[in-house]
């Protein structure tokens, strides 16, 4: 009997926490203004994550979309970018050519890291996640080094998301760099007002996964609205504590035909 009461209390507390989170997210999604690119302020670090795959078509970044993606990134003028659903090193080279001089990249098989006004040093990730993640140290004159991981977590398995996000977060926490970033399409959607066929296969585990990251990092894009169809927040930028978030949000109207994600932008200092 005591065990049953404990279980009931646990479920009630979980429901209240989830309802509170969902209500706050819904309220802010309705009223949060979209991100508008503006001139970078001095000392700002601009980070972008964007799933550029043609989700409604054949998947992956389409060759005919390279010019579009390059134009959007040039307009944003970011320091560090993580793209998901790219198609390897050769495509990364073609994208860099379109971006112009001063860009560097590190490519996984499906996740691409790009930077300018600095350079990357890659670091090793757990073998199981190399296919869907890339780890880099961003170095630039006048800045402390920043350890960053770009991740694309699986869409249809909370268990796989939990493992991938847990391992990458732990990997960042173990590094000696003071400043850290975890960004990407994490496929965590904790809103309550969603189509049930697109919801998590384990709500409790997804909440635990999000909270695990939150123990050591800050959700820089919380309360900034949906990032993907149909009205879902799947794309995140988490930062180590100590950053000031100057601006954050989704940049609407940048999807090429077939894309189902918006670029997510964060200005940090």
C-alpha positions in Angstrom: 0.0 0.0 0.0 2.8 2.4 0.9 4.5 1.7 -2.4 1.3 2.4 -4.3 0.9 5.8 -2.6 4.5 6.6 -3.4 3.9 5.8 -7.1 0.7 7.8 -7.2 2.5 10.8 -5.7 5.3 10.5 -8.2 2.8 10.4 -11.1 1.0 13.5 -9.7 4.2 15.5 -9.3 5.3 14.5 -12.8 1.9 15.5 -14.3 2.1 18.9 -12.5 5.6 19.5 -13.7 4.8 18.5 -17.3 1.6 20.6 -17.3 3.5 23.6 -15.9 6.2 23.3 -18.5 3.6 22.8 -21.3 1.5 25.8 -20.3 4.6 28.0 -20.1 5.8 26.9 -23.5 2.4 27.3 -25.1 2.0 30.8 -23.7 5.4 31.9 -24.9 5.1 30.2 -28.3 1.9 32.3 -29.0 3.5 35.6 -28.0 7.2 35.2 -28.6 8.4 37.3 -31.5 10.4 35.6 -34.2 14.1 36.1 -34.4 15.1 39.0 -36.7 18.7 39.1 -38.0 20.5 42.2 -36.9 24.0 43.5 -36.9 26.2 41.6 -34.4 27.2 43.6 -31.4 30.8 43.7 -30.3 31.8 40.7 -28.3 28.8 38.6 -29.4 29.1 34.9 -30.2 26.3 34.0 -32.7 25.4 30.3 -32.8 23.1 28.7 -35.3 21.6 25.2 -35.6 19.5 24.1 -38.5 18.2 20.8 -39.8 18.4 21.5 -43.5 17.1 18.1 -44.7 14.2 17.9 -47.2 12.1 16.1 -44.7 9.0 15.9 -46.9 11.0 14.9 -50.0 13.9 12.4 -50.1 15.7 13.5 -47.0 19.1 15.1 -46.6 20.3 18.5 -47.8 19.4 18.8 -51.5 22.0 20.1 -53.9 19.6 22.7 -55.2 19.3 24.1 -51.7 23.0 24.8 -51.2 22.7 28.4 -52.6 19.7 29.1 -50.4 21.4 27.8 -47.2 24.6 29.7 -48.0 22.6 33.0 -48.5 20.8 32.5 -45.2 24.0 31.9 -43.3 25.8 34.8 -44.9 22.9 37.1 -43.8 23.0 35.7 -40.3 26.8 36.1 -40.2 27.2 33.6 -37.4 30.4 32.4 -35.7 29.5 28.8 -35.2 26.9 26.7 -37.1 25.6 23.2 -36.8 23.7 21.7 -39.7 21.9 18.4 -39.5 21.0 16.0 -42.4 24.0 17.0 -44.6 25.5 14.6 -47.0 29.2 14.2 -46.1 32.5 16.0 -46.8 32.1 16.6 -50.5 28.8 18.4 -50.0 30.4 20.4 -47.2 33.1 21.5 -49.5 30.6 22.7 -52.0 28.7 24.6 -49.3 31.9 26.2 -48.1 32.7 27.4 -51.6 29.3 29.1 -51.7 29.9 30.7 -48.3 33.1 32.3 -49.5 36.5 33.0 -47.8 37.1 32.6 -44.1 34.9 29.6 -43.3 36.1 26.3 -41.8 34.3 23.1 -41.2 34.3 19.7 -39.6 32.0 17.1 -41.0 30.4 14.0 -39.6 28.4 11.8 -41.9 25.1 13.7 -41.2 26.1 16.6 -39.0 28.2 19.5 -40.2 30.0 22.1 -38.1 31.0 25.4 -39.7 32.7 28.5 -38.3 34.2 31.8 -39.3 36.3 34.4 -37.4 38.1 31.4 -35.9 38.9 27.8 -36.5 38.0 24.3 -35.3 39.9 21.5 -33.7 37.9 18.2 -33.8 37.7 15.9 -30.8 36.7 12.3 -30.6 33.2 11.2 -29.6 31.8 7.9 -28.6 31.9 5.6 -31.6 28.2 4.9 -31.4 27.3 8.5 -32.0 29.9 9.7 -34.6 27.4 9.1 -37.4 25.0 11.6 -35.9 27.2 14.1 -34.0 30.4 16.2 -34.4 32.6 17.5 -31.6 34.8 20.6 -32.0 36.8 23.2 -30.1 36.1 26.6 -31.5 39.2 28.8 -31.2 39.4 32.5 -32.0 41.8 35.3 -31.1 40.7 37.1 -28.0 38.3 34.4 -27.0 38.5 31.5 -24.6 38.2 28.1 -26.4 34.7 26.7 -26.6 33.9 23.0 -26.6 30.8 22.3 -28.7 28.9 19.3 -29.9 26.4 19.3 -32.7 23.9 16.4 -32.4 21.0 14.9 -34.4 19.1 12.6 -32.0 16.8 10.0 -33.3 13.2 11.0 -33.9 11.3 7.8 -33.0 13.0 6.4 -29.9 13.1 8.1 -26.5 15.6 5.5 -25.3 18.0 6.3 -28.1 17.6 10.1 -27.5 18.2 9.6 -23.8 21.4 7.7 -24.5 22.8 10.0 -27.2 22.0 13.2 -25.4 23.2 11.8 -22.1 26.5 10.7 -23.5 27.2 13.9 -25.4 26.3 16.1 -22.4 28.6 14.0 -20.2 31.3 14.3 -22.8 31.1 18.0 -22.7 31.0 18.1 -18.9 34.2 16.1 -18.7 36.1 18.5 -20.9 38.4 21.1 -19.4 37.1 24.1 -21.4 35.1 26.5 -19.4 32.6 27.4 -22.1 30.5 24.7 -23.7 27.7 24.4 -26.2 25.3 21.5 -27.1 23.2 22.3 -30.2 21.2 20.5 -32.8 18.0 18.7 -33.7 17.5 16.8 -30.4 14.0 15.7 -31.3 12.8 16.5 -27.8 9.3 17.9 -27.8 7.8 18.5 -24.4 4.7 20.5 -25.3 1.4 19.0 -24.4 -0.7 20.4 -27.3 0.5 18.2 -30.1 -0.7 15.6 -32.5 -0.6 12.4 -30.6 0.9 10.4 -33.5 3.9 12.6 -33.4 4.4 12.6 -29.7 7.1 10.8 -27.7 7.0 7.1 -27.2 8.0 7.8 -23.6 7.1 11.2 -22.2 8.6 10.5 -18.8 12.0 9.6 -20.3 12.1 12.7 -22.5 11.4 14.9 -19.5 14.2 13.2 -17.6 16.6 13.6 -20.6 15.8 17.4 -20.8 16.2 17.8 -17.1 19.6 15.9 -17.1 21.0 18.4 -19.6 19.5 21.2 -17.5 21.5 20.2 -14.5 24.7 21.5 -16.0 23.6 23.7 -19.0 21.1 26.4 -19.8 18.4 26.1 -22.5 19.2 29.3 -24.3 16.2 29.0 -26.6 13.5 28.2 -24.1 10.2 30.1 -24.5 11.1 31.2 -28.1 8.6 29.1 -30.0 8.3 26.2 -32.3 11.2 25.2 -34.6 9.7 22.5 -36.8 6.5 21.3 -38.4 3.8 20.9 -37.2 4.4 23.5 -34.5 7.0 21.6 -32.5 10.1 22.6 -30.7 12.8 20.1 -31.6 15.9 22.2 -32.1 17.9 23.5 -29.2 21.0 25.4 -28.2 22.2 24.6 -24.7 25.1 26.5 -23.2 27.3 26.2 -20.1 26.3 28.5 -17.2 27.9 31.9 -17.3 26.8 33.1 -20.7 24.5 36.1 -21.2 21.8 35.3 -23.8 21.4 38.6 -25.7 18.9 37.3 -28.2 17.5 33.9 -29.3 14.8 32.4 -31.4 13.7 30.9 -34.7 14.2 32.7 -37.9 11.0 32.2 -39.9 10.6 32.1 -43.6 13.9 30.4 -44.4 12.7 27.0 -45.4 13.4 25.9 -48.9 10.8 23.6 -50.5 10.5 20.4 -48.6 12.4 21.6 -45.5 10.4 21.2 -42.2 12.8 23.0 -39.8 13.6 26.7 -39.1 17.1 27.9 -38.3 17.5 28.6 -34.6 19.8 31.5 -33.6 21.4 32.5 -30.3 23.5 35.6 -29.6 25.8 35.0 -26.5 28.3 37.0 -24.6 
